[in-house]
Amino acid sequence: MAAFDITLTVALVVTGAGAVAGALGAVLGLGGGVFLVPLLNTVFGLPFNVASGVGLMTVIATSSVVSSGSAGRRPVNLRLGMVLQIASSAGGLLGGVYVARLPPRALYIMFAAVTSAIAAITVSRLDRRNVILDHAADPGPFGGRFFEEESGQEVVYRTRNLPVALAVSLVGGSISGLLGIGGGILQVPALNAWCGVPLRAAAATSAVMIGVTAVASAPIYYARGNVVPPLAAAAVIGVLIGSRLGFRFGDRARAKWLKLLMAGVLISVSMTYVVKAL
Protein backbone atom coordinates (compact mmCIF):
# COMPACT_ATOMS: atom_id res chain seq x y z
CA MET A 1 0.00 0.00 0.00
CA ALA A 2 2.98 2.34 0.10
CA ALA A 3 2.47 2.98 -3.62
CA PHE A 4 -0.95 4.54 -3.07
CA ASP A 5 -0.67 8.30 -3.60
CA ILE A 6 -2.51 10.04 -0.76
CA THR A 7 -2.77 13.64 -1.94
CA LEU A 8 -4.55 16.51 -0.22
CA THR A 9 -7.38 16.21 -2.72
CA VAL A 10 -7.83 12.52 -1.95
CA ALA A 11 -7.78 13.21 1.79
CA LEU A 12 -10.43 15.93 1.43
CA VAL A 13 -12.66 13.72 -0.72
CA VAL A 14 -12.36 10.86 1.78
CA THR A 15 -13.17 13.28 4.63
CA GLY A 16 -16.30 14.37 2.76
CA ALA A 17 -17.25 10.77 2.10
CA GLY A 18 -16.67 10.03 5.77
CA ALA A 19 -19.08 12.83 6.69
CA VAL A 20 -21.79 11.32 4.48
CA ALA A 21 -21.03 7.86 5.86
CA GLY A 22 -21.18 9.14 9.43
CA ALA A 23 -24.53 10.83 8.84
CA LEU A 24 -25.99 7.65 7.35
CA GLY A 25 -24.50 5.58 10.14
CA ALA A 26 -25.99 7.77 12.87
CA VAL A 27 -29.43 7.97 11.23
CA LEU A 28 -29.79 4.34 10.15
CA GLY A 29 -27.41 2.47 12.48
CA LEU A 30 -25.69 0.83 9.50
CA GLY A 31 -22.14 1.94 10.13
CA GLY A 32 -20.31 4.26 7.74
CA GLY A 33 -18.48 1.44 5.97
CA VAL A 34 -21.46 0.62 3.75
CA PHE A 35 -20.85 3.87 1.88
CA LEU A 36 -17.10 4.31 2.32
CA VAL A 37 -15.90 0.81 1.38
CA PRO A 38 -17.39 0.93 -2.16
CA LEU A 39 -15.96 4.43 -2.66
CA LEU A 40 -12.41 3.45 -1.68
CA ASN A 41 -12.60 0.21 -3.62
CA THR A 42 -14.29 1.31 -6.84
CA VAL A 43 -13.26 4.98 -7.15
CA PHE A 44 -9.78 5.03 -5.60
CA GLY A 45 -8.87 1.47 -6.55
CA LEU A 46 -7.89 0.23 -3.10
CA PRO A 47 -7.95 -3.57 -2.66
CA PHE A 48 -11.18 -4.69 -1.05
CA ASN A 49 -9.45 -5.83 2.16
CA VAL A 50 -7.76 -2.45 2.57
CA ALA A 51 -11.00 -0.54 1.93
CA SER A 52 -12.70 -2.77 4.49
CA GLY A 53 -9.97 -2.07 7.04
CA VAL A 54 -10.49 1.68 6.70
CA GLY A 55 -14.25 1.11 6.77
CA LEU A 56 -13.97 -0.64 10.13
CA MET A 57 -12.25 2.44 11.56
CA THR A 58 -15.22 4.58 10.54
CA VAL A 59 -17.66 2.06 12.04
CA ILE A 60 -15.87 2.38 15.38
CA ALA A 61 -15.92 6.18 15.12
CA THR A 62 -19.63 6.29 14.23
CA SER A 63 -20.49 4.02 17.14
CA SER A 64 -18.44 6.13 19.54
CA VAL A 65 -20.24 9.34 18.54
CA VAL A 66 -23.67 7.70 18.75
CA SER A 67 -22.88 6.20 22.15
CA SER A 68 -21.68 9.52 23.58
CA GLY A 69 -24.74 11.32 22.26
CA SER A 70 -27.34 8.71 23.21
CA ALA A 71 -27.72 9.37 26.92
CA GLY A 72 -31.20 10.50 27.81
CA ARG A 73 -32.51 11.14 24.31
CA ARG A 74 -31.78 8.23 21.97
CA PRO A 75 -33.93 5.08 22.14
CA VAL A 76 -30.97 2.76 22.81
CA ASN A 77 -32.00 -0.60 24.32
CA LEU A 78 -28.88 -1.45 26.32
CA ARG A 79 -30.25 -4.68 27.78
CA LEU A 80 -31.08 -6.08 24.35
CA GLY A 81 -27.86 -4.74 22.89
CA MET A 82 -25.65 -6.36 25.54
CA VAL A 83 -27.23 -9.77 24.90
CA LEU A 84 -26.94 -9.51 21.13
CA GLN A 85 -23.39 -8.16 21.40
CA ILE A 86 -22.11 -11.58 22.51
CA ALA A 87 -23.13 -13.18 19.21
CA SER A 88 -22.17 -10.13 17.16
CA SER A 89 -18.62 -9.93 18.55
CA ALA A 90 -18.07 -13.65 18.00
CA GLY A 91 -19.16 -13.22 14.38
CA GLY A 92 -16.87 -10.21 13.93
CA LEU A 93 -13.88 -12.20 15.10
CA LEU A 94 -14.69 -15.07 12.74
CA GLY A 95 -15.17 -12.72 9.80
CA GLY A 96 -11.85 -11.00 10.46
CA VAL A 97 -10.01 -14.31 10.58
CA TYR A 98 -11.49 -15.78 7.38
CA VAL A 99 -11.65 -12.68 5.15
CA ALA A 100 -8.11 -13.24 3.83
CA ARG A 101 -9.10 -16.72 2.57
CA LEU A 102 -11.83 -15.50 0.23
CA PRO A 103 -11.15 -14.23 -3.32
CA PRO A 104 -12.21 -10.63 -4.11
CA ARG A 105 -14.97 -11.74 -6.48
CA ALA A 106 -16.60 -13.80 -3.73
CA LEU A 107 -16.58 -10.73 -1.47
CA TYR A 108 -18.14 -8.60 -4.22
CA ILE A 109 -20.95 -11.12 -4.75
CA MET A 110 -21.50 -11.41 -0.99
CA PHE A 111 -21.64 -7.62 -0.64
CA ALA A 112 -24.17 -7.30 -3.48
CA ALA A 113 -26.33 -10.20 -2.24
CA VAL A 114 -26.50 -8.97 1.35
CA THR A 115 -27.34 -5.37 0.48
CA SER A 116 -30.01 -6.28 -2.10
CA ALA A 117 -31.70 -8.79 0.23
CA ILE A 118 -31.81 -6.34 3.11
CA ALA A 119 -33.18 -3.60 0.82
CA ALA A 120 -36.01 -5.94 -0.22
CA ILE A 121 -36.84 -6.76 3.41
CA THR A 122 -36.84 -3.08 4.33
CA VAL A 123 -39.22 -2.09 1.51
CA SER A 124 -41.55 -5.00 2.28
CA ARG A 125 -42.04 -3.67 5.82
CA LEU A 126 -42.33 -0.02 4.87
CA ASP A 127 -45.47 0.79 6.91
CA ARG A 128 -44.77 -1.45 9.91
CA ARG A 129 -43.83 0.68 12.95
CA ASN A 130 -43.87 -1.90 15.80
CA VAL A 131 -44.99 0.57 18.47
CA ILE A 132 -47.64 0.34 21.18
CA LEU A 133 -49.25 3.71 21.86
CA ASP A 134 -50.43 2.72 25.36
CA HIS A 135 -47.61 4.02 27.58
CA ALA A 136 -48.82 1.80 30.44
CA ALA A 137 -48.17 -1.39 28.45
CA ASP A 138 -45.51 -3.79 29.72
CA PRO A 139 -42.49 -3.88 27.32
CA GLY A 140 -41.29 -7.24 28.64
CA PRO A 141 -37.70 -8.18 29.53
CA PHE A 142 -36.08 -7.04 26.26
CA GLY A 143 -38.51 -4.41 25.06
CA GLY A 144 -38.40 -0.72 25.81
CA ARG A 145 -40.06 2.67 25.67
CA PHE A 146 -39.03 6.04 24.28
CA PHE A 147 -40.52 9.39 23.24
CA GLU A 148 -41.33 9.30 19.54
CA GLU A 149 -41.47 12.61 17.68
CA GLU A 150 -43.66 11.07 14.99
CA SER A 151 -46.40 10.17 17.50
CA GLY A 152 -45.73 13.07 19.86
CA GLN A 153 -45.82 10.74 22.86
CA GLU A 154 -44.02 7.94 24.65
CA VAL A 155 -44.35 4.61 22.85
CA VAL A 156 -43.70 1.04 23.98
CA TYR A 157 -42.44 -1.98 22.07
CA ARG A 158 -41.84 -5.66 22.83
CA THR A 159 -38.92 -7.64 21.42
CA ARG A 160 -39.96 -10.97 19.91
CA ASN A 161 -38.01 -13.94 18.55
CA LEU A 162 -34.83 -13.42 20.60
CA PRO A 163 -33.17 -16.59 19.15
CA VAL A 164 -33.67 -15.10 15.66
CA ALA A 165 -32.13 -11.83 16.83
CA LEU A 166 -29.10 -13.72 18.21
CA ALA A 167 -28.64 -15.66 14.96
CA VAL A 168 -28.91 -12.47 12.91
CA SER A 169 -26.35 -10.79 15.18
CA LEU A 170 -23.90 -13.65 14.67
CA VAL A 171 -24.28 -13.42 10.89
CA GLY A 172 -24.21 -9.61 11.01
CA GLY A 173 -20.99 -9.66 13.00
CA SER A 174 -19.43 -12.05 10.49
CA ILE A 175 -20.44 -9.75 7.64
CA SER A 176 -18.90 -6.83 9.52
CA GLY A 177 -15.60 -8.69 9.87
CA LEU A 178 -15.64 -9.88 6.25
CA LEU A 179 -16.73 -6.68 4.52
CA GLY A 180 -15.85 -3.87 6.95
CA ILE A 181 -19.33 -2.34 6.72
CA GLY A 182 -20.76 -2.76 10.20
CA GLY A 183 -23.17 -5.50 11.27
CA GLY A 184 -26.02 -2.99 11.46
CA ILE A 185 -26.65 -3.45 7.75
CA LEU A 186 -28.27 -6.77 8.67
CA GLN A 187 -29.25 -6.22 12.31
CA VAL A 188 -31.34 -3.08 11.88
CA PRO A 189 -33.72 -4.38 9.16
CA ALA A 190 -33.95 -7.81 10.82
CA LEU A 191 -34.76 -6.44 14.28
CA ASN A 192 -37.37 -4.18 12.70
CA ALA A 193 -38.92 -6.78 10.38
CA TRP A 194 -38.82 -9.96 12.47
CA CYS A 195 -38.30 -9.04 16.12
CA GLY A 196 -40.79 -6.25 16.77
CA VAL A 197 -38.24 -3.47 17.39
CA PRO A 198 -39.12 -0.01 15.94
CA LEU A 199 -36.68 1.31 13.36
CA ARG A 200 -35.38 4.14 15.56
CA ALA A 201 -34.74 1.82 18.50
CA ALA A 202 -33.14 -0.81 16.25
CA ALA A 203 -30.89 1.80 14.59
CA ALA A 204 -29.83 3.44 17.87
CA THR A 205 -29.11 0.10 19.56
CA SER A 206 -27.23 -1.23 16.54
CA ALA A 207 -25.17 1.96 16.25
CA VAL A 208 -23.86 1.39 19.77
CA MET A 209 -23.20 -2.32 19.12
CA ILE A 210 -21.36 -2.06 15.81
CA GLY A 211 -18.32 -0.35 17.33
CA VAL A 212 -17.67 -3.23 19.72
CA THR A 213 -18.20 -5.71 16.89
CA ALA A 214 -15.72 -3.85 14.68
CA VAL A 215 -13.15 -3.79 17.48
CA ALA A 216 -13.22 -7.62 17.46
CA SER A 217 -11.90 -7.74 13.88
CA ALA A 218 -10.07 -4.41 13.45
CA PRO A 219 -6.80 -5.59 15.10
CA ILE A 220 -6.63 -8.47 12.61
CA TYR A 221 -6.93 -6.06 9.69
CA TYR A 222 -4.32 -3.76 11.22
CA ALA A 223 -1.86 -6.62 11.83
CA ARG A 224 -2.14 -7.62 8.15
CA GLY A 225 -1.41 -4.06 6.99
CA ASN A 226 -4.93 -3.54 5.68
CA VAL A 227 -5.46 -0.21 7.45
CA VAL A 228 -3.97 2.92 5.81
CA PRO A 229 -3.61 5.38 8.75
CA PRO A 230 -3.81 8.66 6.73
CA LEU A 231 -6.98 7.54 4.93
CA ALA A 232 -8.47 6.17 8.13
CA ALA A 233 -7.76 9.46 9.91
CA ALA A 234 -9.36 11.51 7.10
CA ALA A 235 -12.42 9.26 7.06
CA VAL A 236 -12.82 9.35 10.85
CA ILE A 237 -12.66 13.17 10.90
CA GLY A 238 -15.49 13.22 8.38
CA VAL A 239 -17.46 10.66 10.39
CA LEU A 240 -17.21 12.74 13.56
CA ILE A 241 -18.74 15.69 11.69
CA GLY A 242 -21.38 13.73 9.78
CA SER A 243 -22.59 11.69 12.75
CA ARG A 244 -23.58 14.80 14.67
CA LEU A 245 -25.48 16.14 11.67
CA GLY A 246 -27.21 12.77 11.35
CA PHE A 247 -28.56 13.05 14.88
CA ARG A 248 -30.60 16.13 13.99
CA PHE A 249 -32.10 14.63 10.85
CA GLY A 250 -32.85 11.22 12.34
CA ASP A 251 -34.82 12.55 15.29
CA ARG A 252 -37.16 14.55 13.04
CA ALA A 253 -37.62 12.31 10.00
CA ARG A 254 -40.57 9.94 9.65
CA ALA A 255 -39.77 6.25 10.02
CA LYS A 256 -41.12 5.54 6.52
CA TRP A 257 -38.67 8.00 4.93
CA LEU A 258 -35.79 6.56 6.92
CA LYS A 259 -36.63 3.11 5.56
CA LEU A 260 -36.75 4.44 2.00
CA LEU A 261 -33.38 6.13 2.52
CA MET A 262 -31.93 2.88 3.84
CA ALA A 263 -33.29 0.90 0.89
CA GLY A 264 -31.94 3.45 -1.58
CA VAL A 265 -28.44 3.29 -0.10
CA LEU A 266 -28.45 -0.51 -0.08
CA ILE A 267 -29.71 -0.83 -3.66
CA SER A 268 -27.08 1.61 -4.94
CA VAL A 269 -24.29 -0.32 -3.22
CA SER A 270 -25.65 -3.65 -4.45
CA MET A 271 -25.75 -2.49 -8.09
CA THR A 272 -22.18 -1.21 -7.81
CA TYR A 273 -20.88 -4.62 -6.76
CA VAL A 274 -23.02 -6.60 -9.20
CA VAL A 275 -21.29 -4.69 -12.00
CA LYS A 276 -17.87 -5.14 -10.38
CA ALA A 277 -18.37 -8.89 -9.94
CA LEU A 278 -19.25 -9.45 -13.62
N, C-alpha and C positions, 0 to 999 in steps of 0.2 A: 504493500500500500504506500510505500514511500514515493512511488512514481506519480501518485495522484496530486495534481496541482491545485492546492487550496488557495485561491486568490481571494481578495477582498470581496469581489463581486459574488463569488460562490458562497462565501461566508454570510453575506447579507441575504442572499436568496434563501439559504438554508435557515437563517434566523426567521425570515418571513414565513417560510413553510412551517417552521416550528410553532410560530404564533397561531397559524391556522389549525395545526394539529392539536395544540394545547386547548384552543377554544372548543374544538370538536370533542376532545377527550373529556373536558370538564362538563360539557352539556350532555353528552351521550354516554359517558362512562366507558368508552371504547379503548382509550389509550391512544396517544398521538401517533404511534407507529403505523396505524392503518393508513394514514395519509403520507407519512414521511418515508416509509420504506419503499413504496413504489416510486416516489420522486427520486430518491437517491439511486435506486436501481435502474430505472428506465431513462431518466433524464441525464443524470451525471455518470452513469455507467459503472457504479460501484458493484462489486460482486454481491450477490444476494445475502450471503452470510455477514458481510461487512455492513450492508444497509440495515440488516436486522439487529446487529450489535448496537449501532447508533440509535435505532428505533427503541431498543430496550431502555436506553438512557432517558429518552423522552417520556417513556411510560412511567419510569420511576419519578421523574420530575412532575409530571401531571398529577400522579397520585399524591405526592407530597403537598402540592398546592391545594388540592381538593381536601385532603385530610386537615390541613391547617385552617381552612376556611369553612369547615363543616360544622363546627361546634355551635349548637344552639339554633341553627337555621336550615341546615341541609338534612333531608330525610334519610340519613345513614342508619342502617339497621346493623349495629355492631354485633349483636348476638348471632344473627344469621351469618354475617360476614366472617366471624371468627371460626364458625363451624365449617363453612365452605372453604376457608383459606387453607385448611389442612390438605384437602384434596387438590386444590389449585396449586399450592406450592410443590406438592409431589409431582404433579404433571409438568410444572415448569422446569424442574430438575431433570426429568426424563427427556423433555424436549431439547434442552440445552446439550445433553449428552449425545443424543442421536442425530442432531441436525447435520453434523459433519459427514454422516454416512449416507445422506440422501443426495442424489444428483440435482442440479438446479432446476431441470425441467419438472421433476416430481414436486419440488417446492412451489413452482409456478402454478401447476395444476391444482395442488392442495389449496393455495391461496385463493385461486379463482372459484373453486368449488365451495369452500367455506363461506366466502363473502356472498356469493349468489344465493346459497341456501338460506343464510340468515336474512338476507334481504327479502326473500319470498315469505319467510315466517313472519317477519315484521309487518309486511303489507297485509298479510292475511288476517292479522289481529289489529287492524288499524283503529277500530272503534272500541276496543276492549280496554277499560280503564282499571279494573280490579280494585275499586275502592268501595267502602261501605260508608254511607253518609251519616249513619247513626254513631255519634261520637262515644256513646255509652257501650257500644259493642265490644266484646272481648276479642283482642287480636290473636290470642293463643300464644304458645311459647316462642314461636319464631316470626310472628307477625309484628306489626307496629302501627304507629299513628303519626301524622304530621299535618301541618297546616298547608293546604293546597290553594294556591292563588286562583286556579281555574274554578274551583267550587266556592271560594271565599270562606272556607270553614275547615275545621279539623276533620280529617278523614281517617278511616281505619282500614287495615287490610290483614288478611290471614295468609300465611305461607303454606302452600300445599305441596305434596309430592317431594318431600325432603330428599329421599334417595335419588330421585331424578336430578335434583339440584346438585347433589354431591357428584354424580356421574358427569354432569355437564361441566362442573368446575374442574374435574380431573382432565377432561378432554380440552377444556378451555386453557388450562395451565400448560398442557402439552403444546397446544397451538401457539401460545405465547412464547414458549421456549424455542419452538421450531422456526417461527416466522418473525418474531420480534415485534408483534403488533398489539400485545396486551390481550389477556384472556377475556376481557369485557366484550369483545366482538361476538363471542358466543354466549357468555353468561347473561348479558343484559337482555337480549331478545328471548332467551330460554326462560329466565326467571319471570319475565313479563307474560310470555305466551303459555307456559305450562305450569307455573308454580304460584300464580296468583299475586305476584308482586307488581305494584304499579310501576310504570316506566321511570318516574323520577326517583323512587326509592331504589329500584334495581340499578339505575345508572349511578346514583350517589354511593351506594354500597360497593358496587363493582369498582368505581374509581378509587376507593380506598384500598381495595384488595389487590388491584393489579400491580401496584408498586412492590408489594411483598412478593408476589408471584415472579415478577421480573428480577428481583434481587436473587432468587433461587438459581436463575440461569445466567445472569449477567457476568458473574466472575468467570464462568466457563468461556464465554465469548471473549472476554478481556484477555484471558490466559492464552487464547489461540491467536491473539492479534487482530481480532475482528471488530475492535472498537477504535475509531480514529478520533483521538481526543479533541483536535480543533473543531471538527465537524460536530462532534457530540456537544461541545461547549456552545457552539453557535445555535444548535437546535434547542438546547435546554434554555438558553436565554429567551428565545422566541416562545417556548412553551410557558415559561413563567409569566410572560406578558399576556399571551393568548388565553391561558387558563382563567385568569382573573376577569377578562372580558367575557368569557363563556359563562361565568357565574351569573352575570347580569341578564344575559339573554335567556338562559335556561330556566330561571325562576319565573319569567314572565310569559314564555311561549306556551302555547297549548300542547298537550301531550300528542295530539294527532299530528301536528306540524313537526314535532321532534321525531316522530316515527318516520315521517316522509323524508326528513333530512337524513336520518340514519340509513334508510333504504337507498336514497340517492347516492350517498357516499359509497356504500357497499357495492352497488351495481357498477359504478364508475371504476372502482378498483378491480372488480371481477373482470370486466371487459378488457381492462389493460393487460391483465395476466393471461387471459384466454388468447389474445393476439400474440403475446410474448412466448407462450408455450407452443404455438403452431410452428 
